[in-house]
Amino acid sequence: MTIYVKKGDRIKGDRIQCEARKISDPIPIPKSGRHKTQQIILRNNAECEIKKESKHMVGKD
């Protein structure tokens, strides 16, 4: 399993599990049209793991 650690590395998936010592309050951010999403910031030893791959990202490198 690859572990991404460099600045700017991203992970994408349908379900991602994250752990951190500090988590910010959810912030609503606009997306396209009526779609909205929430953003949180993980701090201090943060780590994320993809629990379910995105159907749209499978097979793309």
Backbone as CSV, one residue per row, in Angstrom:
resi,resn,N_x,N_y,N_z,CA_x,CA_y,CA_z,C_x,C_y,C_z
1,MET,0.852,-1.163,0.000,0.000,0.000,0.000,0.904,1.234,0.000
2,THR,0.586,2.194,-0.860,1.335,3.438,-0.936,0.847,4.406,0.132
3,ILE,1.775,5.089,0.759,1.430,6.126,1.727,1.895,7.448,1.144
4,TYR,0.966,8.374,0.949,1.275,9.679,0.395,1.623,10.636,1.532
5,VAL,2.779,11.272,1.443,3.225,12.128,2.535,3.679,13.518,2.074
6,LYS,3.829,13.735,0.775,4.331,15.007,0.279,3.226,16.052,0.179
7,LYS,3.617,17.324,0.319,2.673,18.430,0.212,1.996,18.389,-1.158
8,GLY,0.676,18.500,-1.161,-0.082,18.491,-2.404,-0.620,17.124,-2.798
9,ASP,-0.161,16.044,-2.150,-0.705,14.717,-2.440,-2.161,14.672,-2.007
10,ARG,-2.995,14.006,-2.791,-4.418,13.906,-2.481,-4.876,12.471,-2.624
11,ILE,-5.944,12.150,-1.925,-6.602,10.864,-2.101,-8.065,11.140,-2.418
12,LYS,-8.665,10.268,-3.215,-10.076,10.404,-3.560,-10.735,9.038,-3.431
13,GLY,-11.972,9.018,-2.976,-12.717,7.785,-2.852,-14.149,8.076,-2.456
14,ASP,-15.003,7.072,-2.484,-16.389,7.249,-2.059,-16.507,7.284,-0.545
15,ARG,-15.624,6.610,0.146,-15.636,6.619,1.606,-14.194,6.654,2.088
16,ILE,-13.852,7.660,2.873,-12.489,7.828,3.375,-12.556,7.985,4.886
17,GLN,-11.784,7.181,5.586,-11.737,7.253,7.047,-10.524,8.080,7.433
18,CYS,-10.721,9.034,8.325,-9.641,9.908,8.772,-9.532,9.879,10.283
19,GLU,-8.320,10.076,10.762,-8.065,10.173,12.191,-7.130,11.339,12.432
20,ALA,-7.360,12.068,13.501,-6.479,13.177,13.859,-6.697,13.521,15.321
21,ARG,-5.728,14.174,15.907,-5.863,14.613,17.293,-6.787,15.808,17.408
22,LYS,-6.793,16.681,16.399,-7.674,17.846,16.400,-8.425,17.918,15.080
23,ILE,-9.733,18.184,15.155,-10.586,18.303,13.968,-11.360,19.611,14.091
24,SER,-11.374,20.394,13.009,-12.085,21.672,13.033,-13.594,21.444,12.935
25,ASP,-14.361,22.489,13.197,-15.803,22.434,12.985,-16.077,22.338,11.490
26,PRO,-17.147,21.626,11.084,-17.474,21.550,9.658,-17.794,22.929,9.085
27,ILE,-17.277,23.194,7.882,-17.521,24.450,7.188,-18.256,24.132,5.891
28,PRO,-19.475,24.661,5.690,-20.154,24.422,4.416,-19.474,25.217,3.299
29,ILE,-19.220,24.541,2.164,-18.632,25.209,1.017,-19.486,24.929,-0.212
30,PRO,-19.621,25.901,-1.110,-20.457,25.706,-2.296,-19.784,24.791,-3.315
31,LYS,-20.566,24.017,-3.976,-20.118,23.214,-5.120,-20.988,23.618,-6.297
32,SER,-21.039,22.831,-7.329,-21.790,23.204,-8.522,-23.293,23.270,-8.245
33,GLY,-23.925,24.356,-8.678,-25.373,24.509,-8.565,-25.869,24.420,-7.140
34,ARG,-26.826,23.525,-6.907,-27.434,23.371,-5.587,-26.662,22.385,-4.711
35,HIS,-25.639,21.766,-5.268,-24.875,20.794,-4.499,-23.956,21.507,-3.516
36,LYS,-23.977,21.055,-2.311,-23.119,21.623,-1.280,-22.337,20.494,-0.616
37,THR,-21.277,20.859,0.017,-20.466,19.875,0.723,-19.906,20.525,1.980
38,GLN,-19.264,19.739,2.804,-18.672,20.257,4.028,-17.178,19.998,4.009
39,GLN,-16.456,20.853,4.671,-15.014,20.717,4.763,-14.610,20.753,6.225
40,ILE,-13.679,19.862,6.594,-13.068,19.926,7.922,-11.560,19.913,7.732
41,ILE,-10.863,20.381,8.712,-9.402,20.388,8.676,-8.904,19.478,9.791
42,LEU,-8.049,18.536,9.430,-7.444,17.618,10.395,-6.073,18.163,10.752
43,ARG,-5.737,18.168,12.027,-4.449,18.699,12.478,-3.760,17.691,13.404
44,ASN,-2.448,17.825,13.499,-1.631,17.045,14.430,-1.710,15.544,14.173
45,ASN,-0.782,15.051,13.402,-0.669,13.624,13.135,-1.899,13.071,12.420
46,ALA,-2.387,13.791,11.420,-3.592,13.383,10.683,-3.274,12.249,9.712
47,GLU,-4.234,11.370,9.522,-4.072,10.231,8.625,-5.428,9.878,8.034
48,CYS,-5.469,9.564,6.739,-6.710,9.178,6.060,-6.502,7.856,5.341
49,GLU,-7.571,7.094,5.235,-7.534,5.815,4.530,-8.790,5.694,3.686
50,ILE,-8.633,5.304,2.427,-9.782,5.101,1.545,-10.469,3.801,1.949
51,LYS,-11.754,3.876,2.261,-12.519,2.688,2.639,-13.317,2.130,1.459
52,LYS,-13.613,2.971,0.477,-14.328,2.525,-0.713,-13.835,3.359,-1.885
53,GLU,-13.341,2.700,-2.934,-12.820,3.424,-4.098,-13.951,4.095,-4.857
54,SER,-13.649,5.245,-5.416,-14.619,5.955,-6.249,-14.764,5.228,-7.579
55,LYS,-15.976,5.053,-8.046,-16.220,4.382,-9.319,-15.601,5.160,-10.474
56,HIS,-15.502,6.472,-10.316,-15.006,7.331,-11.381,-13.486,7.377,-11.438
57,MET,-12.807,6.904,-10.391,-11.354,6.967,-10.326,-10.684,5.613,-10.571
58,VAL,-11.426,4.522,-10.633,-10.853,3.195,-10.786,-10.189,3.075,-12.158
59,GLY,-8.948,2.613,-12.151,-8.222,2.391,-13.395,-7.526,3.626,-13.937
60,LYS,-7.667,4.770,-13.298,-6.995,5.987,-13.764,-5.724,6.176,-12.972
61,ASP,-4.645,6.522,-13.651,-3.366,6.754,-12.977,-2.919,8.162,-13.208
